Amino acid sequence: YADDFFAAIGHSPDSLVQLVRACLPEFTFKMDADEIEVALPRWENNGSVKNTRADVSTQDIRQILTDLFVWE
């Protein structure tokens, strides 16, 4: 489904992310590894995560949070 979606809108996943980022204000929220571990249970039990079509593991959530909120 995702490939069809991106083809229909004429963007790759990366170009869509770049477009969205260009439209948003600068993001300054940060988390460290300990804060991510504290936040994980909230995401694991989140209805939106449970209702996704894919199986989302704790490691998947940890990686997403790390990619979004941990930087130097």
PQR file with spaces between the fields and no chain letter, atoms N, CA, C, O and H, PARSE charges and radii, in Angstrom:
ATOM       1  N    TYR     1       0.804   -1.200    0.000 -0.4000 1.5000
ATOM       2  CA   TYR     1       0.000    0.000    0.000 -0.0000 2.0000
ATOM       3  C    TYR     1       0.848    1.265    0.000  0.5500 1.7000
ATOM       4  O    TYR     1       0.514    2.245   -0.667 -0.5500 1.4000
ATOM       5  N    ALA     2       1.918    1.240    0.733 -0.4000 1.5000
ATOM       6  CA   ALA     2       2.757    2.434    0.841 -0.0000 2.0000
ATOM       7  C    ALA     2       3.332    2.820   -0.514  0.5500 1.7000
ATOM       8  O    ALA     2       3.347    4.000   -0.863 -0.5500 1.4000
ATOM       9  H    ALA     2       2.189    0.445    1.276  0.4000 1.0000
ATOM      10  N    ASP     3       3.803    1.849   -1.280 -0.4000 1.5000
ATOM      11  CA   ASP     3       4.363    2.156   -2.600 -0.0000 2.0000
ATOM      12  C    ASP     3       3.320    2.824   -3.484  0.5500 1.7000
ATOM      13  O    ASP     3       3.633    3.777   -4.198 -0.5500 1.4000
ATOM      14  H    ASP     3       3.791    0.890   -0.997  0.4000 1.0000
ATOM      15  N    ASP     4       2.080    2.336   -3.444 -0.4000 1.5000
ATOM      16  CA   ASP     4       0.998    2.938   -4.224 -0.0000 2.0000
ATOM      17  C    ASP     4       0.728    4.372   -3.781  0.5500 1.7000
ATOM      18  O    ASP     4       0.510    5.258   -4.607 -0.5500 1.4000
ATOM      19  H    ASP     4       1.825    1.562   -2.864  0.4000 1.0000
ATOM      20  N    PHE     5       0.746    4.587   -2.477 -0.4000 1.5000
ATOM      21  CA   PHE     5       0.513    5.923   -1.935 -0.0000 2.0000
ATOM      22  C    PHE     5       1.578    6.895   -2.430  0.5500 1.7000
ATOM      23  O    PHE     5       1.257    7.970   -2.936 -0.5500 1.4000
ATOM      24  H    PHE     5       0.923    3.867   -1.806  0.4000 1.0000
ATOM      25  N    PHE     6       2.852    6.512   -2.281 -0.4000 1.5000
ATOM      26  CA   PHE     6       3.926    7.413   -2.687 -0.0000 2.0000
ATOM      27  C    PHE     6       3.917    7.654   -4.193  0.5500 1.7000
ATOM      28  O    PHE     6       4.207    8.763   -4.644 -0.5500 1.4000
ATOM      29  H    PHE     6       3.113    5.639   -1.870  0.4000 1.0000
ATOM      30  N    ALA     7       3.591    6.639   -4.964 -0.4000 1.5000
ATOM      31  CA   ALA     7       3.481    6.816   -6.410 -0.0000 2.0000
ATOM      32  C    ALA     7       2.349    7.786   -6.743  0.5500 1.7000
ATOM      33  O    ALA     7       2.494    8.626   -7.632 -0.5500 1.4000
ATOM      34  H    ALA     7       3.356    5.739   -4.597  0.4000 1.0000
ATOM      35  N    ALA     8       1.230    7.676   -6.040 -0.4000 1.5000
ATOM      36  CA   ALA     8       0.073    8.522   -6.311 -0.0000 2.0000
ATOM      37  C    ALA     8       0.343    9.989   -6.001  0.5500 1.7000
ATOM      38  O    ALA     8      -0.156   10.876   -6.695 -0.5500 1.4000
ATOM      39  H    ALA     8       1.112    6.994   -5.318  0.4000 1.0000
ATOM      40  N    ILE     9       1.136   10.247   -4.953 -0.4000 1.5000
ATOM      41  CA   ILE     9       1.417   11.640   -4.603 -0.0000 2.0000
ATOM      42  C    ILE     9       2.695   12.156   -5.255  0.5500 1.7000
ATOM      43  O    ILE     9       3.027   13.335   -5.131 -0.5500 1.4000
ATOM      44  H    ILE     9       1.541    9.527   -4.390  0.4000 1.0000
ATOM      45  N    GLY    10       3.411   11.275   -5.947 -0.4000 1.5000
ATOM      46  CA   GLY    10       4.601   11.702   -6.671 -0.0000 2.0000
ATOM      47  C    GLY    10       5.795   12.023   -5.801  0.5500 1.7000
ATOM      48  O    GLY    10       6.628   12.856   -6.158 -0.5500 1.4000
ATOM      49  H    GLY    10       3.141   10.317   -6.047  0.4000 1.0000
ATOM      50  N    HIS    11       5.880   11.362   -4.660 -0.4000 1.5000
ATOM      51  CA   HIS    11       7.011   11.579   -3.752 -0.0000 2.0000
ATOM      52  C    HIS    11       7.530   10.243   -3.246  0.5500 1.7000
ATOM      53  O    HIS    11       6.784    9.269   -3.140 -0.5500 1.4000
ATOM      54  H    HIS    11       5.204   10.685   -4.370  0.4000 1.0000
ATOM      55  N    SER    12       8.813   10.212   -2.939 -0.4000 1.5000
ATOM      56  CA   SER    12       9.380    9.068   -2.229 -0.0000 2.0000
ATOM      57  C    SER    12       9.173    9.325   -0.732  0.5500 1.7000
ATOM      58  O    SER    12       8.866   10.450   -0.337 -0.5500 1.4000
ATOM      59  H    SER    12       9.419   11.003   -3.025  0.4000 1.0000
ATOM      60  N    PRO    13       9.337    8.300    0.096 -0.5600 1.5000
ATOM      61  CA   PRO    13       9.220    8.548    1.546  0.2800 2.0000
ATOM      62  C    PRO    13      10.175    9.650    2.014  0.5500 1.7000
ATOM      63  O    PRO    13       9.784   10.518    2.795 -0.5500 1.4000
ATOM      64  N    ASP    14      11.417    9.620    1.544 -0.4000 1.5000
ATOM      65  CA   ASP    14      12.389   10.625    1.980 -0.0000 2.0000
ATOM      66  C    ASP    14      12.009   12.029    1.529  0.5500 1.7000
ATOM      67  O    ASP    14      12.134   12.983    2.296 -0.5500 1.4000
ATOM      68  H    ASP    14      11.735    8.915    0.909  0.4000 1.0000
ATOM      69  N    SER    15      11.544   12.161    0.283 -0.4000 1.5000
ATOM      70  CA   SER    15      11.187   13.502   -0.194 -0.0000 2.0000
ATOM      71  C    SER    15       9.949   14.030    0.534  0.5500 1.7000
ATOM      72  O    SER    15       9.828   15.235    0.759 -0.5500 1.4000
ATOM      73  H    SER    15      11.442   11.386   -0.341  0.4000 1.0000
ATOM      74  N    LEU    16       9.040   13.142    0.898 -0.4000 1.5000
ATOM      75  CA   LEU    16       7.866   13.574    1.653 -0.0000 2.0000
ATOM      76  C    LEU    16       8.272   14.046    3.046  0.5500 1.7000
ATOM      77  O    LEU    16       7.761   15.055    3.533 -0.5500 1.4000
ATOM      78  H    LEU    16       9.139   12.163    0.716  0.4000 1.0000
ATOM      79  N    VAL    17       9.181   13.327    3.684 -0.4000 1.5000
ATOM      80  CA   VAL    17       9.668   13.746    5.002 -0.0000 2.0000
ATOM      81  C    VAL    17      10.343   15.111    4.888  0.5500 1.7000
ATOM      82  O    VAL    17      10.115   15.978    5.732 -0.5500 1.4000
ATOM      83  H    VAL    17       9.596   12.508    3.289  0.4000 1.0000
ATOM      84  N    GLN    18      11.160   15.316    3.873 -0.4000 1.5000
ATOM      85  CA   GLN    18      11.827   16.614    3.682 -0.0000 2.0000
ATOM      86  C    GLN    18      10.811   17.730    3.472  0.5500 1.7000
ATOM      87  O    GLN    18      10.972   18.829    4.004 -0.5500 1.4000
ATOM      88  H    GLN    18      11.345   14.612    3.187  0.4000 1.0000
ATOM      89  N    LEU    19       9.770   17.451    2.699 -0.4000 1.5000
ATOM      90  CA   LEU    19       8.723   18.441    2.455 -0.0000 2.0000
ATOM      91  C    LEU    19       7.999   18.805    3.750  0.5500 1.7000
ATOM      92  O    LEU    19       7.774   19.983    4.028 -0.5500 1.4000
ATOM      93  H    LEU    19       9.640   16.559    2.267  0.4000 1.0000
ATOM      94  N    VAL    20       7.639   17.805    4.533 -0.4000 1.5000
ATOM      95  CA   VAL    20       6.952   18.064    5.802 -0.0000 2.0000
ATOM      96  C    VAL    20       7.860   18.850    6.736  0.5500 1.7000
ATOM      97  O    VAL    20       7.415   19.805    7.373 -0.5500 1.4000
ATOM      98  H    VAL    20       7.822   16.848    4.307  0.4000 1.0000
ATOM      99  N    ARG    21       9.111   18.465    6.824 -0.4000 1.5000
ATOM     100  CA   ARG    21      10.048   19.188    7.704 -0.0000 2.0000
ATOM     101  C    ARG    21      10.194   20.642    7.276  0.5500 1.7000
ATOM     102  O    ARG    21      10.297   21.527    8.125 -0.5500 1.4000
ATOM     103  H    ARG    21       9.472   17.689    6.306  0.4000 1.0000
ATOM     104  N    ALA    22      10.203   20.901    5.971 -0.4000 1.5000
ATOM     105  CA   ALA    22      10.333   22.268    5.475 -0.0000 2.0000
ATOM     106  C    ALA    22       9.121   23.121    5.854  0.5500 1.7000
ATOM     107  O    ALA    22       9.234   24.343    5.955 -0.5500 1.4000
ATOM     108  H    ALA    22      10.118   20.182    5.281  0.4000 1.0000
ATOM     109  N    CYS    23       7.983   22.497    6.062 -0.4000 1.5000
ATOM     110  CA   CYS    23       6.746   23.223    6.391 -0.0000 2.0000
ATOM     111  C    CYS    23       6.559   23.427    7.889  0.5500 1.7000
ATOM     112  O    CYS    23       5.699   24.206    8.300 -0.5500 1.4000
ATOM     113  H    CYS    23       7.892   21.504    5.981  0.4000 1.0000
ATOM     114  N    LEU    24       7.335   22.756    8.694 -0.4000 1.5000
ATOM     115  CA   LEU    24       7.182   22.832   10.143 -0.0000 2.0000
ATOM     116  C    LEU    24       8.203   23.782   10.754  0.5500 1.7000
ATOM     117  O    LEU    24       9.285   23.974   10.199 -0.5500 1.4000
ATOM     118  H    LEU    24       8.034   22.124    8.360  0.4000 1.0000
ATOM     119  N    PRO    25       7.866   24.373   11.888 -0.5600 1.5000
ATOM     120  CA   PRO    25       8.862   25.200   12.564  0.2800 2.0000
ATOM     121  C    PRO    25      10.014   24.331   13.056  0.5500 1.7000
ATOM     122  O    PRO    25       9.883   23.113   13.177 -0.5500 1.4000
ATOM     123  N    GLU    26      11.142   24.976   13.336 -0.4000 1.5000
ATOM     124  CA   GLU    26      12.300   24.228   13.816 -0.0000 2.0000
ATOM     125  C    GLU    26      11.942   23.485   15.098  0.5500 1.7000
ATOM     126  O    GLU    26      11.286   24.026   15.988 -0.5500 1.4000
ATOM     127  H    GLU    26      11.248   25.965   13.238  0.4000 1.0000
ATOM     128  N    PHE    27      12.380   22.257   15.166 -0.4000 1.5000
ATOM     129  CA   PHE    27      12.038   21.371   16.273 -0.0000 2.0000
ATOM     130  C    PHE    27      13.222   21.286   17.217  0.5500 1.7000
ATOM     131  O    PHE    27      14.332   20.968   16.790 -0.5500 1.4000
ATOM     132  H    PHE    27      12.912   21.818   14.442  0.4000 1.0000
ATOM     133  N    THR    28      13.002   21.565   18.495 -0.4000 1.5000
ATOM     134  CA   THR    28      14.117   21.591   19.437 -0.0000 2.0000
ATOM     135  C    THR    28      13.969   20.616   20.602  0.5500 1.7000
ATOM     136  O    THR    28      14.797   20.615   21.513 -0.5500 1.4000
ATOM     137  H    THR    28      12.100   21.823   18.842  0.4000 1.0000
ATOM     138  N    PHE    29      12.931   19.792   20.584 -0.4000 1.5000
ATOM     139  CA   PHE    29      12.724   18.845   21.677 -0.0000 2.0000
ATOM     140  C    PHE    29      13.751   17.735   21.610  0.5500 1.7000
ATOM     141  O    PHE    29      13.975   17.162   20.544 -0.5500 1.4000
ATOM     142  H    PHE    29      12.258   19.793   19.844  0.4000 1.0000
ATOM     143  N    LYS    30      14.377   17.424   22.731 -0.4000 1.5000
ATOM     144  CA   LYS    30      15.378   16.365   22.802 -0.0000 2.0000
ATOM     145  C    LYS    30      15.045   15.397   23.927  0.5500 1.7000
ATOM     146  O    LYS    30      14.392   15.762   24.905 -0.5500 1.4000
ATOM     147  H    LYS    30      14.195   17.890   23.597  0.4000 1.0000
ATOM     148  N    MET    31      15.500   14.168   23.777 -0.4000 1.5000
ATOM     149  CA   MET    31      15.416   13.160   24.829 -0.0000 2.0000
ATOM     150  C    MET    31      16.764   12.450   24.890  0.5500 1.7000
ATOM     151  O    MET    31      17.475   12.360   23.889 -0.5500 1.4000
ATOM     152  H    MET    31      16.031   13.872   22.982  0.4000 1.0000
ATOM     153  N    ASP    32      17.106   11.950   26.068 -0.4000 1.5000
ATOM     154  CA   ASP    32      18.289   11.097   26.141 -0.0000 2.0000
ATOM     155  C    ASP    32      17.811    9.647   26.274  0.5500 1.7000
ATOM     156  O    ASP    32      16.611    9.393   26.371 -0.5500 1.4000
ATOM     157  H    ASP    32      16.529   12.023   26.881  0.4000 1.0000
ATOM     158  N    ALA    33      18.737    8.719   26.280 -0.4000 1.5000
ATOM     159  CA   ALA    33      18.398    7.290   26.296 -0.0000 2.0000
ATOM     160  C    ALA    33      17.565    6.921   27.525  0.5500 1.7000
ATOM     161  O    ALA    33      16.646    6.108   27.425 -0.5500 1.4000
ATOM     162  H    ALA    33      19.712    8.926   26.201  0.4000 1.0000
ATOM     163  N    ASP    34      17.877    7.506   28.674 -0.4000 1.5000
ATOM     164  CA   ASP    34      17.107    7.209   29.890 -0.0000 2.0000
ATOM     165  C    ASP    34      15.664    7.697   29.772  0.5500 1.7000
ATOM     166  O    ASP    34      14.740    7.002   30.193 -0.5500 1.4000
ATOM     167  H    ASP    34      18.624    8.166   28.755  0.4000 1.0000
ATOM     168  N    GLU    35      15.467    8.870   29.210 -0.4000 1.5000
ATOM     169  CA   GLU    35      14.115    9.407   29.036 -0.0000 2.0000
ATOM     170  C    GLU    35      13.310    8.555   28.051  0.5500 1.7000
ATOM     171  O    GLU    35      12.104    8.371   28.220 -0.5500 1.4000
ATOM     172  H    GLU    35      16.218    9.435   28.868  0.4000 1.0000
ATOM     173  N    ILE    36      13.978    8.045   27.036 -0.4000 1.5000
ATOM     174  CA   ILE    36      13.297    7.160   26.087 -0.0000 2.0000
ATOM     175  C    ILE    36      12.835    5.891   26.791  0.5500 1.7000
ATOM     176  O    ILE    36      11.715    5.435   26.563 -0.5500 1.4000
ATOM     177  H    ILE    36      14.957    8.195   26.898  0.4000 1.0000
ATOM     178  N    GLU    37      13.672    5.320   27.634 -0.4000 1.5000
ATOM     179  CA   GLU    37      13.287    4.106   28.366 -0.0000 2.0000
ATOM     180  C    GLU    37      12.074    4.362   29.260  0.5500 1.7000
ATOM     181  O    GLU    37      11.216    3.491   29.408 -0.5500 1.4000
ATOM     182  H    GLU    37      14.582    5.691   27.820  0.4000 1.0000
ATOM     183  N    VAL    38      12.003    5.545   29.851 -0.4000 1.5000
ATOM     184  CA   VAL    38      10.854    5.896   30.692 -0.0000 2.0000
ATOM     185  C    VAL    38       9.602    6.040   29.823  0.5500 1.7000
ATOM     186  O    VAL    38       8.511    5.667   30.255 -0.5500 1.4000
ATOM     187  H    VAL    38      12.699    6.252   29.731  0.4000 1.0000
ATOM     188  N    ALA    39       9.739    6.572   28.614 -0.4000 1.5000
ATOM     189  CA   ALA    39       8.597    6.809   27.724 -0.0000 2.0000
ATOM     190  C    ALA    39       8.095    5.538   27.027  0.5500 1.7000
ATOM     191  O    ALA    39       6.934    5.485   26.620 -0.5500 1.4000
ATOM     192  H    ALA    39      10.625    6.875   28.263  0.4000 1.0000
ATOM     193  N    LEU    40       8.932    4.532   26.885 -0.4000 1.5000
ATOM     194  CA   LEU    40       8.557    3.333   26.132 -0.0000 2.0000
ATOM     195  C    LEU    40       7.235    2.690   26.571  0.5500 1.7000
ATOM     196  O    LEU    40       6.421    2.359   25.709 -0.5500 1.4000
ATOM     197  H    LEU    40       9.875    4.575   27.215  0.4000 1.0000
ATOM     198  N    PRO    41       6.989    2.501   27.863 -0.5600 1.5000
ATOM     199  CA   PRO    41       5.721    1.859   28.246  0.2800 2.0000
ATOM     200  C    PRO    41       4.487    2.624   27.764  0.5500 1.7000
ATOM     201  O    PRO    41       3.465    2.018   27.441 -0.5500 1.4000
ATOM     202  N    ARG    42       4.584    3.946   27.718 -0.4000 1.5000
ATOM     203  CA   ARG    42       3.446    4.739   27.235 -0.0000 2.0000
ATOM     204  C    ARG    42       3.162    4.453   25.767  0.5500 1.7000
ATOM     205  O    ARG    42       2.003    4.409   25.353 -0.5500 1.4000
ATOM     206  H    ARG    42       5.414    4.438   27.980  0.4000 1.0000
ATOM     207  N    TRP    43       4.206    4.261   24.987 -0.4000 1.5000
ATOM     208  CA   TRP    43       4.043    3.983   23.559 -0.0000 2.0000
ATOM     209  C    TRP    43       3.638    2.545   23.318  0.5500 1.7000
ATOM     210  O    TRP    43       2.851    2.268   22.413 -0.5500 1.4000
ATOM     211  H    TRP    43       5.147    4.298   25.323  0.4000 1.0000
ATOM     212  N    GLU    44       4.159    1.626   24.111 -0.4000 1.5000
ATOM     213  CA   GLU    44       3.830    0.210   23.927 -0.0000 2.0000
ATOM     214  C    GLU    44       2.338   -0.051   24.131  0.5500 1.7000
ATOM     215  O    GLU    44       1.757   -0.914   23.474 -0.5500 1.4000
ATOM     216  H    GLU    44       4.798    1.851   24.846  0.4000 1.0000
ATOM     217  N    ASN    45       1.734    0.685   25.028 -0.4000 1.5000
ATOM     218  CA   ASN    45       0.333    0.482   25.348 -0.0000 2.0000
ATOM     219  C    ASN    45      -0.594    1.476   24.645  0.5500 1.7000
ATOM     220  O    ASN    45      -1.789    1.533   24.935 -0.5500 1.4000
ATOM     221  H    ASN    45       2.206    1.387   25.562  0.4000 1.0000
ATOM     222  N    ASN    46      -0.039    2.247   23.731 -0.4000 1.5000
ATOM     223  CA   ASN    46      -0.804    3.258   23.012 -0.0000 2.0000
ATOM     224  C    ASN    46      -1.736    2.603   21.998  0.5500 1.7000
ATOM     225  O    ASN    46      -1.316    1.731   21.237 -0.5500 1.4000
ATOM     226  H    ASN    46       0.932    2.200   23.496  0.4000 1.0000
ATOM     227  N    GLY    47      -2.987    3.018   21.987 -0.4000 1.5000
ATOM     228  CA   GLY    47      -3.967    2.449   21.068 -0.0000 2.0000
ATOM     229  C    GLY    47      -3.589    2.611   19.613  0.5500 1.7000
ATOM     230  O    GLY    47      -3.848    1.716   18.808 -0.5500 1.4000
ATOM     231  H    GLY    47      -3.328    3.726   22.605  0.4000 1.0000
ATOM     232  N    SER    48      -2.981    3.735   19.253 -0.4000 1.5000
ATOM     233  CA   SER    48      -2.578    3.946   17.863 -0.0000 2.0000
ATOM     234  C    SER    48      -1.517    2.940   17.439  0.5500 1.7000
ATOM     235  O    SER    48      -1.550    2.436   16.317 -0.5500 1.4000
ATOM     236  H    SER    48      -2.771    4.463   19.906  0.4000 1.0000
ATOM     237  N    VAL    49      -0.591    2.651   18.319 -0.4000 1.5000
ATOM     238  CA   VAL    49       0.452    1.676   18.012 -0.0000 2.0000
ATOM     239  C    VAL    49      -0.157    0.275   17.916  0.5500 1.7000
ATOM     240  O    VAL    49       0.176   -0.489   17.010 -0.5500 1.4000
ATOM     241  H    VAL    49      -0.565    3.061   19.231  0.4000 1.0000
ATOM     242  N    LYS    50      -1.039   -0.053   18.844 -0.4000 1.5000
ATOM     243  CA   LYS    50      -1.663   -1.378   18.843 -0.0000 2.0000
ATOM     244  C    LYS    50      -2.521   -1.599   17.605  0.5500 1.7000
ATOM     245  O    LYS    50      -2.680   -2.736   17.161 -0.5500 1.4000
ATOM     246  H    LYS    50      -1.309    0.567   19.580  0.4000 1.0000
ATOM     247  N    ASN    51      -3.076   -0.532   17.043 -0.4000 1.5000
ATOM     248  CA   ASN    51      -3.978   -0.656   15.907 -0.0000 2.0000
ATOM     249  C    ASN    51      -3.299   -0.531   14.554  0.5500 1.7000
ATOM     250  O    ASN    51      -3.984   -0.494   13.532 -0.5500 1.4000
ATOM     251  H    ASN    51      -2.947    0.392   17.404  0.4000 1.0000
ATOM     252  N    THR    52      -1.976   -0.466   14.514 -0.4000 1.5000
ATOM     253  CA   THR    52      -1.298   -0.402   13.222 -0.0000 2.0000
ATOM     254  C    THR    52      -1.396   -1.748   12.529  0.5500 1.7000
ATOM     255  O    THR    52      -1.619   -2.777   13.167 -0.5500 1.4000
ATOM     256  H    THR    52      -1.419   -0.497   15.344  0.4000 1.0000
ATOM     257  N    ARG    53      -1.228   -1.727   11.227 -0.4000 1.5000
ATOM     258  CA   ARG    53      -1.329   -2.961   10.454 -0.0000 2.0000
ATOM     259  C    ARG    53      -0.087   -3.832   10.620  0.5500 1.7000
ATOM     260  O    ARG    53      -0.140   -5.037   10.374 -0.5500 1.4000
ATOM     261  H    ARG    53      -1.047   -0.892   10.709  0.4000 1.0000
ATOM     262  N    ALA    54       1.011   -3.244   11.029 -0.4000 1.5000
ATOM     263  CA   ALA    54       2.261   -3.985   11.200 -0.0000 2.0000
ATOM     264  C    ALA    54       2.474   -4.303   12.674  0.5500 1.7000
ATOM     265  O    ALA    54       1.917   -3.643   13.551 -0.5500 1.4000
ATOM     266  H    ALA    54       1.054   -2.265   11.229  0.4000 1.0000
ATOM     267  N    ASP    55       3.274   -5.310   12.931 -0.4000 1.5000
ATOM     268  CA   ASP    55       3.685   -5.594   14.301 -0.0000 2.0000
ATOM     269  C    ASP    55       4.768   -4.590   14.670  0.5500 1.7000
ATOM     270  O    ASP    55       5.782   -4.482   13.981 -0.5500 1.4000
ATOM     271  H    ASP    55       3.726   -5.847   12.219  0.4000 1.0000
ATOM     272  N    VAL    56       4.555   -3.864   15.748 -0.4000 1.5000
ATOM     273  CA   VAL    56       5.515   -2.858   16.189 -0.0000 2.0000
ATOM     274  C    VAL    56       6.094   -3.323   17.514  0.5500 1.7000
ATOM     275  O    VAL    56       5.380   -3.444   18.509 -0.5500 1.4000
ATOM     276  H    VAL    56       3.731   -3.952   16.308  0.4000 1.0000
ATOM     277  N    SER    57       7.381   -3.581   17.515 -0.4000 1.5000
ATOM     278  CA   SER    57       8.042   -4.087   18.717 -0.0000 2.0000
ATOM     279  C    SER    57       8.548   -2.934   19.582  0.5500 1.7000
ATOM     280  O    SER    57       8.600   -1.783   19.148 -0.5500 1.4000
ATOM     281  H    SER    57       7.961   -3.483   16.706  0.4000 1.0000
ATOM     282  N    THR    58       8.912   -3.269   20.797 -0.4000 1.5000
ATOM     283  CA   THR    58       9.528   -2.285   21.683 -0.0000 2.0000
ATOM     284  C    THR    58      10.789   -1.723   21.044  0.5500 1.7000
ATOM     285  O    THR    58      11.053   -0.525   21.146 -0.5500 1.4000
ATOM     286  H    THR    58       8.870   -4.203   21.149  0.4000 1.0000
ATOM     287  N    GLN    59      11.564   -2.567   20.393 -0.4000 1.5000
ATOM     288  CA   GLN    59      12.786   -2.086   19.732 -0.0000 2.0000
ATOM     289  C    GLN    59      12.449   -1.110   18.613  0.5500 1.7000
ATOM     290  O    GLN    59      13.155   -0.120   18.422 -0.5500 1.4000
ATOM     291  H    GLN    59      11.349   -3.541   20.310  0.4000 1.0000
ATOM     292  N    ASP    60      11.373   -1.379   17.869 -0.4000 1.5000
ATOM     293  CA   ASP    60      10.948   -0.446   16.816 -0.0000 2.0000
ATOM     294  C    ASP    60      10.629    0.926   17.408  0.5500 1.7000
ATOM     295  O    ASP    60      11.054    1.957   16.886 -0.5500 1.4000
ATOM     296  H    ASP    60      10.799   -2.184   18.024  0.4000 1.0000
ATOM     297  N    ILE    61       9.877    0.919   18.499 -0.4000 1.5000
ATOM     298  CA   ILE    61       9.505    2.179   19.143 -0.0000 2.0000
ATOM     299  C    ILE    61      10.743    2.890   19.674  0.5500 1.7000
ATOM     300  O    ILE    61      10.883    4.102   19.514 -0.5500 1.4000
ATOM     301  H    ILE    61       9.531    0.081   18.922  0.4000 1.0000
ATOM     302  N    ARG    62      11.636    2.141   20.303 -0.4000 1.5000
ATOM     303  CA   ARG    62      12.885    2.719   20.823 -0.0000 2.0000
ATOM     304  C    ARG    62      13.666    3.378   19.681  0.5500 1.7000
ATOM     305  O    ARG    62      14.179    4.485   19.842 -0.5500 1.4000
ATOM     306  H    ARG    62      11.522    1.156   20.433  0.4000 1.0000
ATOM     307  N    GLN    63      13.757    2.708   18.538 -0.4000 1.5000
ATOM     308  CA   GLN    63      14.516    3.242   17.403 -0.0000 2.0000
ATOM     309  C    GLN    63      13.847    4.502   16.848  0.5500 1.7000
ATOM     310  O    GLN    63      14.532    5.470   16.517 -0.5500 1.4000
ATOM     311  H    GLN    63      13.341    1.808   18.407  0.4000 1.0000
ATOM     312  N    ILE    64      12.532    4.495   16.745 -0.4000 1.5000
ATOM     313  CA   ILE    64      11.809    5.672   16.246 -0.0000 2.0000
ATOM     314  C    ILE    64      12.047    6.867   17.168  0.5500 1.7000
ATOM     315  O    ILE    64      12.360    7.962   16.699 -0.5500 1.4000
ATOM     316  H    ILE    64      11.976    3.708   17.014  0.4000 1.0000
ATOM     317  N    LEU    65      11.899    6.659   18.479 -0.4000 1.5000
ATOM     318  CA   LEU    65      12.120    7.748   19.426 -0.0000 2.0000
ATOM     319  C    LEU    65      13.562    8.237   19.380  0.5500 1.7000
ATOM     320  O    LEU    65      13.811    9.441   19.452 -0.5500 1.4000
ATOM     321  H    LEU    65      11.644    5.770   18.859  0.4000 1.0000
ATOM     322  N    THR    66      14.503    7.324   19.261 -0.4000 1.5000
ATOM     323  CA   THR    66      15.907    7.705   19.174 -0.0000 2.0000
ATOM     324  C    THR    66      16.168    8.512   17.902  0.5500 1.7000
ATOM     325  O    THR    66      16.839    9.543   17.949 -0.5500 1.4000
ATOM     326  H    THR    66      14.301    6.346   19.203  0.4000 1.0000
ATOM     327  N    ASP    67      15.647    8.053   16.780 -0.4000 1.5000
ATOM     328  CA   ASP    67      15.844    8.772   15.517 -0.0000 2.0000
ATOM     329  C    ASP    67      15.245   10.171   15.570  0.5500 1.7000
ATOM     330  O    ASP    67      15.807   11.110   15.007 -0.5500 1.4000
ATOM     331  H    ASP    67      15.102    7.216   16.742  0.4000 1.0000
ATOM     332  N    LEU    68      14.122   10.312   16.235 -0.4000 1.5000
ATOM     333  CA   LEU    68      13.444   11.612   16.276 -0.0000 2.0000
ATOM     334  C    LEU    68      14.017   12.575   17.298  0.5500 1.7000
ATOM     335  O    LEU    68      14.120   13.772   17.030 -0.5500 1.4000
ATOM     336  H    LEU    68      13.665    9.549   16.692  0.4000 1.0000
ATOM     337  N    PHE    69      14.392   12.074   18.466 -0.4000 1.5000
ATOM     338  CA   PHE    69      14.645   12.973   19.581 -0.0000 2.0000
ATOM     339  C    PHE    69      16.064   12.979   20.148  0.5500 1.7000
ATOM     340  O    PHE    69      16.354   13.787   21.030 -0.5500 1.4000
ATOM     341  H    PHE    69      14.309   11.101   18.684  0.4000 1.0000
ATOM     342  N    VAL    70      16.949   12.116   19.679 -0.4000 1.5000
ATOM     343  CA   VAL    70      18.313   12.105   20.202 -0.0000 2.0000
ATOM     344  C    VAL    70      19.254   12.615   19.127  0.5500 1.7000
ATOM     345  O    VAL    70      19.374   12.016   18.058 -0.5500 1.4000
ATOM     346  H    VAL    70      16.714   11.460   18.963  0.4000 1.0000
ATOM     347  N    TRP    71      19.907   13.698   19.408 -0.4000 1.5000
ATOM     348  CA   TRP    71      20.923   14.206   18.497 -0.0000 2.0000
ATOM     349  C    TRP    71      21.932   15.010   19.308  0.5500 1.7000
ATOM     350  O    TRP    71      21.685   15.383   20.455 -0.5500 1.4000
ATOM     351  H    TRP    71      19.810   14.184   20.276  0.4000 1.0000
ATOM     352  N    GLU    72      23.045   15.259   18.692 -0.4000 1.5000
ATOM     353  CA   GLU    72      24.100   16.005   19.407 -0.0000 2.0000
ATOM     354  C    GLU    72      24.131   17.441   19.004  0.5500 1.7000
ATOM     355  O    GLU    72      24.954   18.206   19.507 -0.5500 1.4000
ATOM     356  H    GLU    72      23.245   14.956   17.760  0.4000 1.0000
